[in-house]
Amino acid sequence: MVGVLVVVAILAPVLAPWDPNKPDMKRILESPSGKHWFGTDQIGRDVFSRLLFGSRISLAVGFVSVGIATLIGILLGAAAGYHGGMADAAIMRLVDLMLVFPRFFLLLAVLAFLKPSIWTIMAVIGMTGWMGVTRLVRAEFLALREREFVIWSESIGAGALRVIFKHILPNALAPVLVAMTLGIPAAILTESGLSFLGLGVQPPYATWGNILNDGKDLITYAWWLTLYPGLAILITVLSYNLLGEGFATRWTHDCANPRSDACFGSAAD
Amino acid sequence: MALSRCAGWCWRSRSSSGSPSFLSWSSSWPRGPFDYIRGEESGQDSKLIERLNKEYGLDQPIYVQYWRWLVRIGRLDFGRSFQPDAKPVLTKIGERLPITLFLNFIQMIIIVALAIPIGVASATRQYSLFDKVTTVFVFIGFATPDFWLALLLMILFGVQLDWLPISGLRSLNYEYMTFWRQQIDFLSHLILPVTVVAFGGLAGLSRYMRQSMLEVVRQDYVQTARAKGLPEPVVIGKHALRNALLPVVTILGLSLPGLIGGSVIIESIFAIPGMGQLMVQSVFSRDYPVIMGNLVIVATLTLLANLFADLAYGMVDPRIRFAGRRGRRRR
């Protein structure tokens, strides 16, 4: 399912029957028909094509912002978990501090000072979502730091960076991957919420959120502007959540040793 | 226990008005907060805007502005709104805070009141039809964007069926109603927003409740209770439920920021004059003092909520006492 969604996003220009940004004044607000599957919006653009193109932005925002969050999370979490002491205390206080702000309020406050564009949205969503990963990575590091293979490699003189990235991190990746899979739909929901408020990705780029925003004043008349983008979000988020849930159960229940290579192999395909 | 927690939080809340907000100041201005003045003859207005910017210190570098803001906040001076009404920020927030709190309170009660029985029921009959249906419902609840659900409900109940009002908290003719009509009117305005939020929250909490209950039911003391011949309702309701509630209390406390954050979108859609709506309006008009003030107040609320959750935790579980750091930590 997730694969299908990614393929659809990549192939959007081929699959889309109409130009998503070309207005057609003769066909304003047409209800769904054989020609325009999901109808047209208030300046006659094809909603189906806009949805296809919107999926590219939604998925891109999801992947990039989760990538940013994971990167920050791994770096900080590894530093906190491996070094402990002051570094640990400082980083964990920073995490506590970020968690005090409801995410949506924080996002809005930051966006108030920035020019909204796809890149700022990605960066901002990523930079407000790294706390969970940091905690996860730190907990894994705390547990792994005392294991024999780590102590062994330290004893033959491996540097901190080498131990962190070569020895501990690969063993700590499973929960991070689960968190990433579950983070993508969360980021997509956040982006669509921001775009819906008109503070996210700006027109003329089509995203699911701003199609909904366009349709919100017309709910009395043009229900198709509201129904289909929302369904697209629902299906995407649902499939990522199920995938994440699948990863989680596979790595924690099905394998006797969740870190054995066999488990990784079976989950990766 | 309460005191030690308080002390920790005081420190944290003081620092919390610090760095993240600093991030938000460290950027260029896309457009100024006084652009609403700009009219037809822009020559005169540009000078006025310049003067206002100077007066409010907006021509200073970001760190100077931030430092000044921090000093003022230290004296609990939140400043005045940049909007034409120039009201003090605290007054503006104070007008809206009760509405948001009230809504979140109702939502919380409904979520808890429904999620706990649902969670218990699906845990005690694991893999039954009811359990499967709720599991599907939970996954859909997680994946549904709340604003989309709000729009759909508005289309269905507000437009097609015309049963419920879809915006604001009061009808236009509110003043002319009798007292009881007014109460009914108010409640009918609440139904849609509360339903939307409860739907999402319900999914999460009932899932946690189910998980927690499943773990507890396997414990020895539950077996013992059954073995000594207690009726099943007593076993579940008294022995299992009380222990299963513990982690749920923590989750509840942690989910509060999300609930408050969610009110941004819900209040904007339903035109409810609460803090979320104020936040969105201030972001659009670049009303920086209100934005920053909002952020500080919301963070304080979250801290208070966490504190209450911790205290409640101590009440539900007598084993947790002021025993220092060995007890279960919130994080």
Boltz contact constraints between the chains, C-beta under 6 A:
constraints:
  - contact:
      token1: [A, 97]
      token2: [B, 16]
      max_distance: 6.0
  - contact:
      token1: [A, 98]
      token2: [B, 20]
      max_distance: 6.0
  - contact:
      token1: [A, 100]
      token2: [B, 16]
      max_distance: 6.0
  - contact:
      token1: [A, 100]
      token2: [B, 299]
      max_distance: 6.0
  - contact:
      token1: [A, 100]
      token2: [B, 302]
      max_distance: 6.0
  - contact:
      token1: [A, 101]
      token2: [B, 299]
      max_distance: 6.0
  - contact:
      token1: [A, 102]
      token2: [B, 257]
      max_distance: 6.0
  - contact:
      token1: [A, 102]
      token2: [B, 260]
      max_distance: 6.0
  - contact:
      token1: [A, 102]
      token2: [B, 261]
      max_distance: 6.0
  - contact:
      token1: [A, 102]
      token2: [B, 298]
      max_distance: 6.0
  - contact:
      token1: [A, 103]
      token2: [B, 261]
      max_distance: 6.0
  - contact:
      token1: [A, 104]
      token2: [B, 261]
      max_distance: 6.0
  - contact:
      token1: [A, 104]
      token2: [B, 264]
      max_distance: 6.0
  - contact:
      token1: [A, 105]
      token2: [B, 261]
      max_distance: 6.0
  - contact:
      token1: [A, 105]
      token2: [B, 295]
      max_distance: 6.0
  - contact:
      token1: [A, 105]
      token2: [B, 298]
      max_distance: 6.0
  - contact:
      token1: [A, 108]
      token2: [B, 279]
      max_distance: 6.0
  - contact:
      token1: [A, 108]
      token2: [B, 283]
      max_distance: 6.0
  - contact:
      token1: [A, 109]
      token2: [B, 24]
      max_distance: 6.0
  - contact:
      token1: [A, 109]
      token2: [B, 291]
      max_distance: 6.0
  - contact:
      token1: [A, 109]
      token2: [B, 295]
      max_distance: 6.0
  - contact:
      token1: [A, 110]
      token2: [B, 24]
      max_distance: 6.0
  - contact:
      token1: [A, 112]
      token2: [B, 283]
      max_distance: 6.0
  - contact:
      token1: [A, 112]
      token2: [B, 291]
      max_distance: 6.0
  - contact:
      token1: [A, 113]
      token2: [B, 24]
      max_distance: 6.0
  - contact:
      token1: [A, 113]
      token2: [B, 27]
      max_distance: 6.0
  - contact:
      token1: [A, 114]
      token2: [B, 27]
      max_distance: 6.0
  - contact:
      token1: [A, 115]
      token2: [B, 30]
      max_distance: 6.0
  - contact:
      token1: [A, 189]
      token2: [B, 145]
      max_distance: 6.0
  - contact:
      token1: [A, 192]
      token2: [B, 145]
      max_distance: 6.0
  - contact:
      token1: [A, 193]
      token2: [B, 265]
      max_distance: 6.0
  - contact:
      token1: [A, 196]
      token2: [B, 147]
      max_distance: 6.0
  - contact:
      token1: [A, 197]
      token2: [B, 280]
      max_distance: 6.0
  - contact:
      token1: [A, 219]
      token2: [B, 151]
      max_distance: 6.0
  - contact:
      token1: [A, 219]
      token2: [B, 154]
      max_distance: 6.0
  - contact:
      token1: [A, 219]
      token2: [B, 155]
      max_distance: 6.0
  - contact:
      token1: [A, 220]
      token2: [B, 159]
      max_distance: 6.0
  - contact:
      token1: [A, 223]
      token2: [B, 155]
      max_distance: 6.0
  - contact:
      token1: [A, 226]
      token2: [B, 151]
      max_distance: 6.0
  - contact:
      token1: [A, 230]
      token2: [B, 148]
      max_distance: 6.0
  - contact:
      token1: [A, 233]
      token2: [B, 145]
      max_distance: 6.0
  - contact:
      token1: [A, 234]
      token2: [B, 143]
      max_distance: 6.0
  - contact:
      token1: [A, 234]
      token2: [B, 144]
      max_distance: 6.0
  - contact:
      token1: [A, 237]
      token2: [B, 143]
      max_distance: 6.0
  - contact:
      token1: [A, 238]
      token2: [B, 143]
      max_distance: 6.0
  - contact:
      token1: [A, 241]
      token2: [B, 142]
      max_distance: 6.0
  - contact:
      token1: [A, 241]
      token2: [B, 143]
      max_distance: 6.0
